[in-house]
Every structure is written in structure tokens, then in C-alpha cells.
């Protein structure tokens, strides 16, 4: 398992997780500008990090993604 594979997997999962959290905020208030303002608070970043780590852990447990 190379370092570039692990870093690439983490960065990719982080970006997708942050986009999912952003989409949830946009869907919750249906106004784009306030939703993206809320996406920059620490709770949104913590949710993205948690979602990233859960996805990474699921990939490791199931044997996919990182070997």
C-alpha cells in the first residue's frame, strides 16, 4: 500500500464528503448563498471529516479501496 494511494483516497473521499454535506445544507434551506455560508462553520467541517472517516473505514473493512 503506497502513500500516494492512501493520500489520494483520503483527499477524494474528503472532497466527496464535503460536497455531500454542502448539498444537504442547500437542500435544507433552498437558498444557495446562506447554505454555503453555513457550510463553512466548524460543524459542517466536522460532519465532512466524520463522513470521510466512516467511508474510509468501510472501505478498509470490506477490503475495497485500500489494500
N, C-alpha and C positions, 0 to 999 in steps of 0.2 A: 504494500500500500504506500503510494508515494505521497509526499507532502502536497504536491500540486493538485492531486486528485481530491484530497481532503479539503484543501482550501477552496478549490473550485466548487465542490459540493456545498460547503458551508455558505459561500457567497451567493450561489444560485438559490439555495433554499431561503436565505435571508431576504433576497430581493422578492421572491415569490410570496413569502410570508408577509412582508411589508405591503405588497400590493393587495393581498387579501384583506389585511386589516384596514387599509385605506378604502377598499371597495365597501367594506362593512360600514365604515363611517359615512361614506357618501350615500349608501342606501338608507341609513338610519335617519338622516336629516334632509335628504334630497336637494341639498344646496351644496354646490361644489366648493365654493370658497370657504365657508365655515367648516366644512368637513375636512378639508386639507389643513386648516389651522388647528383642528383638533388632533390631526394625525401626528403633529409634531410634539405633543405633550409626552411626558415620560411613561404614562400608562400605555399609550399606543406602541411605543418602542418596546416596552416590556412584553406586551402581547405578541409582537412580532418575534422577539427573541425566544419566547416560550414556544411559539408555534414552530420556529425553526428547529429548536432542540427536540421537540416531540417528533417532528418529521425525520430528523437525523437519527434519533434513537429507534424509530420504527424501521428505518432502512437497515440499520445495523442488526437489529434483532431478526428481521426476516431474511437477512443475507443478501439483500439487494443494495445497490448503490455503492457501498464501500466494502471492500473485502480485505 
